[in-house]
Amino acid sequence: MGKLAILELGEVGRPAASSVASFRVELVRDWAKAATRWSNRGQSTGFQHRYWLDAWYSAFDAARPLVAIISDTITRRDVALVPLICRKHHGIRIVEFADLGVSDYNAPILACGVPRDSAAMRAIGRALLAALRDLPDRPDLIRLKKMPVEIRGRPNPLLASGWTGSSSLNGNLVEIGDDFESYRASIRKMQLPRCWRVFTRHPGAGFRIAATAGEALRLLDVMDVQQRERMKRLGLRFVLDDINHAKFYRDVVGRGIAEGYAVVSALTCGDEIVATTMGIRHGADYSLLRTSNAGGQWSSCSPGLLCVERTMAVLHQGGVRRFDFSIGNYEYKRRFGAKPLPLTDVSIALSWRGVPYALRDRTAQRLRRYPRLAARVRRAIGTRVAH
């Protein structure tokens, strides 16, 4: 297998360099063009769904898209799409996923016929790196974070592309069989049935999942207010209602609510919104992204947790079996029975300028194996790490 790739810039079909290769990489600087070029929907996590990426590239338009489309040079079939951006940070050019902190998992989209053997996986990763190195404005570092080892049962080819290490973040997964009542019994210490009885004693109390984009967007407005107030009480900064984030979440909901990709739910009592959740559904998988509650007089019935559990019950009836509580190791996720899902980071220098950053990333990954030492290092450099 060859080590080089065919590279195309800007417009599809306009080659910048060529060589005989096992895989061909087109780097497209426009998401709309890349999405049109990509005809194979393929396998991905919910965070590489077309609705998610359309909303992301539209909302965070200050980031420069650098979307990689990888195809087999022999069959000419597309095998993967990698949604990337290139941005400057401290004077170096970094290639990373289209994320900026809003996506829980990052991964390529794999075509249904992508090769699964280890040699092909390595060749796909090498082809991407070769294409990035051949750019006229070559980046200094590729930093790929929060990657799952598998993508809907298929190996992640980007984990074979170079030095990999553990991520500082992990998913939190709850897998439920066909009997939801058995699951409810397993979390009985949370006393959510009692909370439901307390809540429904109030006239007009109920639960609903938004059926229209208009209804879902109104719930998002309330969610922003409730989350902002909670962050204010905790003395923390809240950014999810700024111009870019607000546009992003509303675009995801507007694009995806009709098909059930975006899921927005609420506990209500009359005209009052007591608690809300927002998440995304992808087949039998659901990812909980945001939750809020009004607090105050409603605190006695744990409205936030109750809204999550009621959402899970309805989605389970609709065929969802894997519930992901997203990154961030909060205690309530353990109470729901969530198990950590390890994630992987890749950091590779593409020029001499990127070497110190790649070495720093790798050092941090090694330190995670020794939590006490890592804590001492953080204290020594005065870094406060928030999870």
N, C-alpha and C positions, 0 to 999 in steps of 0.2 A: 504493500500500500504506500502511496506517495505521501509526503509530509506536507506539501504545500497545497494551497487552495486557490480556486479562482475567486477573485475579489471584485465586486461591483459596487460602485458608489452612487449615491443620489438616485438616479433613475435606474429602474430595472432594465437590464440588457445592455448597460454601458460598462464594459470591463475596464478596470484600472490596471490589472496585472493578470497573468495567466500562467498555468503550469498543469501538467498532468497530475491529477489528484483523485483520491477515492471519494472525497466530498468537496462540494463547491459551496462557497459562502458568499452571499450577497449581503452587503451592509447598506441598509437603506436609512436615510436621514429624515424620513417622513413616515409617521405611523399610519396615516390613511393609505398611502401607497403600499406599504408593507402588508397591511391587513387585506387590501384588495388582491395583492399578489399571492397571499397565502390562501389556497383553496381547500386545504385539508384541515378540518376542525381539530382532529387529533385528541390526544389525552393530555390533561393538565390538571393542576389544582384549581380550585374555584377562583383563585386570585390571578389566573391567566385567562379567564373567560373574556370573550370579546366585549361584553358590557363593561367589565371592570377596566380593561385596558383602554377602551374608547374614552371612558370617563377620566381615567388617569392622565393620559396624554393631552386631553383637552383642558383639564383643570390646572395641571402643573406645566404650563406651556413655556416656562422659563428654562426648563431642562431640555437639552438637545437630544432628540431621539437618535438612536443608533441601533436599529433593529436588525438582527442577524437572521437570515433565512438560509438554511442549510439543506442541500439536496445531494442525492447520489449521482455521481458523474456518469455512471453507466446506465442506470435506469431513467435518469433525469427526474426522478420523483422527489418531492420534498420530504425530508425526514424530520426536520425540527425548525421551530421558530423561537428565537430568544429575544424577549422584549427588554432592550437595554437603553441606557442613556449614557452620555459622556458629559462630565461637568468638571469645572476647575475647583480645586480645594487646596488652599495654602500653596497656590502656584503650580500644582501638578494636575495633569489631566487624568481623571479616574473614570473607568468604565464600570458601571454597576447596573443592577436591575432597575427597572421602572418601579420604584418603591417609595423612597423618601419617608419611610417609617409608617406607611399606611397598610402595606401588605404583610400578612402574617407569614406567608410562604412564598419563596421565589423559585422559579424553575422554568425550563424550556417547555414549549408545547411540542409534544411528540406525535408524529404521524402514526397512523395505525400500523403501517408496514415498516417502522424503523427497525434496523437490525438490533438484536439483543445481545450478541456475543461481545465479550470483553474487548477484543481487538477492534471491532467496529466502534464501540463506545470510546475507546482511547483516540481513534482516528477522528471522530467527530469533534472531540475536545481540542485536539491538535490543530484541526482545520480552522476552528474559531480563533485560536491564539495566533496562528499564522496570518490570518486575515487582518486581525487587529494590528499586528506588528508591521504589516505592509501598508497601512494607511499613510498617506502623505503627512497628515498631522497626527503621527502615531501617539497614542495614549501612553502614559507612564506606568499605569497600574490597572489591573483588573481585580476588582474586589466584589465577590459574589457571596452574599450573606443569606442566611435562613433558608437553606436548601434541604428538602427532604431527600432521603436516600433513594426512594422510589417514587415514581409518578404514576399513580393508579395501577400499581403492580409492575411497572416497567422500570428498569434501572435508569438512574439519572446520568446521562453521558457526561455532564459537566464535572462530575466527581472523579472522572478518570483523566481530567485535563491537566492536573498538576498537584501541587501540595495542598492537601486538605486538612482541616482540623475541626474540632468541635465548635459549635456556636455558643455564645453566651446566653442565647435564648432557646426556648423549646416550646413545642406545642403542648396542649393539654387535651387529651382525647378520651372520650367516653364512648365505648362501643356497647350497644344494646341489642339483645336478641329480639325475637318476635313478640315477647311478652313484656309489655311496658309496666304492668303491675308488679312483676317480679323486680324490675329495676326500682320502682317506687319503694318497694319493701326494703331494698338494699340501702336506701338513703333515708330510712324512717327517722333517724336521729335528728334530721332537719325539721321534722314536724310540719311539713308543708301542707298535708291534708288539714291539719288544725288551723294553719294560717289561712287556708282557703275558706274554711267555715267562718273564721273571725271576719274575714274580708266581706264575704257575701251576706253577712248580717246587715250590712248597710244597704238601704233601699237603692236599687239601680246599679249595684255593683256587678261587674262582669268582666269578661276577657274577650278580646277580638284580635284577629290578624287583618291588617289593612288589605282591602280588596282592590283599591284603585290607587293610582299614583297621587292624586290629590289628597286622599285621606292619609297616605303614608308620609307625604311631605309635611302635612300639618303636624303629624306626630313627631317628625324630625325637628320641627321648630321647638316643640315642647322639650324634646330630649336635649337640645342645645342649652336651653335655659336651665333645666334641672342639673345637667352635668356642670355647667359653668358655676352655678351656685354651690354645688358640692366642692368643686376644686377651690373656690374662693374660701370656703370654710376651712379647708385643709391647708390653705396657704400655698397652693400649687398653681402653676400657670396652665391655662386652658387654651388650646389652639384649634380645636376641631370646628370652631365656628368662625374662623377667619375666612377671608375671601376664597382662597384656594381649596381648603378642606371642605368648606360648606358647599361650594360648587361641585366638588368631587362626589361627596356622599349623595347629594341630590340628583346628580346625573346617574349614579349607579341605581338609585331607587327608580328614577323616571324611566330608565331604559329597561330595568329588569323586573319590575313588580308584576307586570301582566303575565309573564311566563313562569313566575314563581322562583326566579333566581334571587331577587331581593325579597327579604322577608322582614316586615316591620309589624310589631305586635304591641298591645297595650292592655294594662289593667285600667278600667275606667269606672267611675262612679258618677252617674248622671253626666254632666258636662265636664267633669274634672278628669284629667289624665293623671292617674296615680303612679304608674310605672310604664316604662317602654323598653323594648329591645329592638336591635337591628342586626341582621345577619345575612349571609348569602347561602343559598342551597345549590349544590352541584351534584346531581344524581342522588345517590343515597347518603351524601355527606352534607353536613350543615356546619357553618362556622359562625359562632356568636362574636360579633364585633363590638357592639356598644350596648350599654344598658343604663338606665337612669330611674330614679324614683323621686317622689315629692317629699319623702321624709315626714317629719312632723307627726301629726296625729296618726299617720298610717304606719309608722315604724313598728308597731306591735304585731303586724301581720307580715313582716318581711316582704314588702311588695316587690322589690327588685328580684329577689330569689324566686318568688312565686310566679312572676311574669316569665322568667326563664323556664321554669318547670312546666308551666302551661303551654308555652311555645313548643317545647320538646315533645309534649304529649300529642299535640295536633300534628306536628311534622312526622312523628313516628307512625301515626295512623296513615300518613301519606307515603310511607315507604322509606323514610330516613332511618338509618341504623348507626351512623357514625356522627357524633356530636363533638365538634372541636371548640373548646373554650378559649382558643387563641393564646398568643404568647403572654407572658406575665404570670408569675407563680403566686397568685393570690390564694388565700386559705379557702375561700368559698368554692374554688374549683376542685380542691381535694374533697370537700364535703359532697360535691356532686359525683365523686368517684373518678375524677379525671386522672389519667396516667400520663406521665411526661412522654412526649414524642421528641426524641433527639433530632437536632438539625445540624447541618454542616456548613462551614464557611470555606471559601477558596480565596486566596490572596496571592497573586503572581505579579512580579515586576515585569513590565514590558520595556523599560528603559532604566538607565542608571539612576534617574531621578526617583523612580518608584521603589528602588531597593530598600531604603530605610523604612518605608511604610510597610512593605511586605514583611520585613524582618520584625517590625514591631507587632504586626498582626500575629505572626507565628509565635512570638514570645508570649503574647497574651493568651493564645490558645494553649500553649504548654503550661502556663501558670494555672489554668483552670483545673488541671489534674491535682493541684495542691492548694486547696481552698484556704488553708491557714496562711500559707506563704503569700498567696494572691492578696489576702486581706491586709497583710503587713506592708506589701508593696503599695497598695492603694493608700494606706494611711501615710506612708512615707512621702508620697508625691502629692498628698492632699487632694486626692480625687474622690468625689462622692459618686458612687455608682447607684443608679436607681433601676429597679426591676419593675 
